[in-house]
Amino acid sequence: MILLSVGSSSSSQIAAIFSVTLLLFYFSEATLGSPCPIDGLPIVRNISELPQDSYGIPGLTHMTVAGSVLHGMKEVEIWLQTFAPGAATPIHRHSCEEVFVVLKGSGTLYLAETHGSFPGKPVEFPIFANSTLHVPINDAHQVKNTGNEDLQVLVTISRPPIKIFTYDDWFMPHTAAKLKFPFFWDEQCFQESQKDEL
Amino acid sequence: MILLSVGSSSSSQIAAIFSVTLLLFYFSEATLGSPCPIDGLPIVRNISELPQDSYGIPGLTHMTVAGSVLHGMKEVEIWLQTFAPGAATPIHRHSCEEVFVVLKGSGTLYLAETHGSFPGKPVEFPIFANSTLHVPINDAHQVKNTGNEDLQVLVTISRPPIKIFTYDDWFMPHTAAKLKFPFFWDEQCFQESQKDEL
């Protein structure tokens, strides 16, 4: 819309028509199931109609139920994730709070509670349907479906969008962990939200 | 533990024994299902073993799955709530983000979207199993089970513990809404956490 404020009269008219067309396109996209529906977000949404993807993590189905980049949340973000048997998150850490509620299945939380220069051998916590777990801020961890059926979890994080540092193994130094930001499920809409601000 | 640093030698010994006893009692309480287990909180907990109560709201069963006053969360808080048919939250507002995930049943979200000096007649949004809803910050709202079976929701809020302003009806001025803080389910542990700091 910046175009409207500069240029000659005729180019302003063209710019105005162009901008309005863009705006109409944007709003129709936003309300008709765009992957980045940050404006015109309905108050109530059917979770089964939300986009879902593995985002390159084998055996994962991720859905952002209420997100920062996708939906304009400022302080919390909610994910619904399903891990097939054997599927796991990367070994990773983040400086936000994270709470899981296990809806279905079972698995293991691997949590490195030591505070040296690398995560070290993790402690194993069995997780199960109707359990809740919290991950202490900045502790390296991994959630894995070590059971025989799908593991489904509802995850809440604070301070979205998430900034994740990933480790190749439990003995990689913290300083060598790689920042992945925006994370895979935020990539597409993060780019679009950046464009919006140009 | 302040007792240990004052008094004569013999009274110090008594005080030390007394303090250690208190401390042991405190830790055993914390790990064996105390209502305020903020210290020694296990990483994984069985939700079905958590305390639950109506907290004076007819037809409500509330459980704090991961909370600020109860469990030491700083940025997010998670509740599991079940509303019997006809049960409802008060009409209320709060300045934090709130996201619901409906696990079972159906109901209605009443949401006052106008921004005058009082909430006014609310818009009604049907909510249903597998839906998600977010409440815009500071909008007066009420969730009610208008169905025939239990309505079960998992609720995430930001910036806990929650500060709730309640309304007698939709036409009560915002300035007359009553602050209830700490909210009913935080009362017991809020008092204890205050005592801890004395």
Interface residues (C-beta under 8 A of the other chain):
Chain A: L41 I43 V44 R45 N46 I47 S48 V65 A66 H71 M73 K74 E75 V76 I78 L80 C96 E97 V99 V101 L103 L109 L111 F125 P126 I127 F128 N130 S131 T132 L133 H134 V135 P136 L154 T156 I157 S158 R159
Chain B: L41 I43 V44 R45 N46 I47 S48 V65 A66 H71 M73 K74 E75 V76 I78 L80 C96 E97 V99 V101 L103 L109 L111 F125 P126 I127 F128 N130 S131 T132 L133 H134 V135 P136 L154 T156 I157 S158 R159
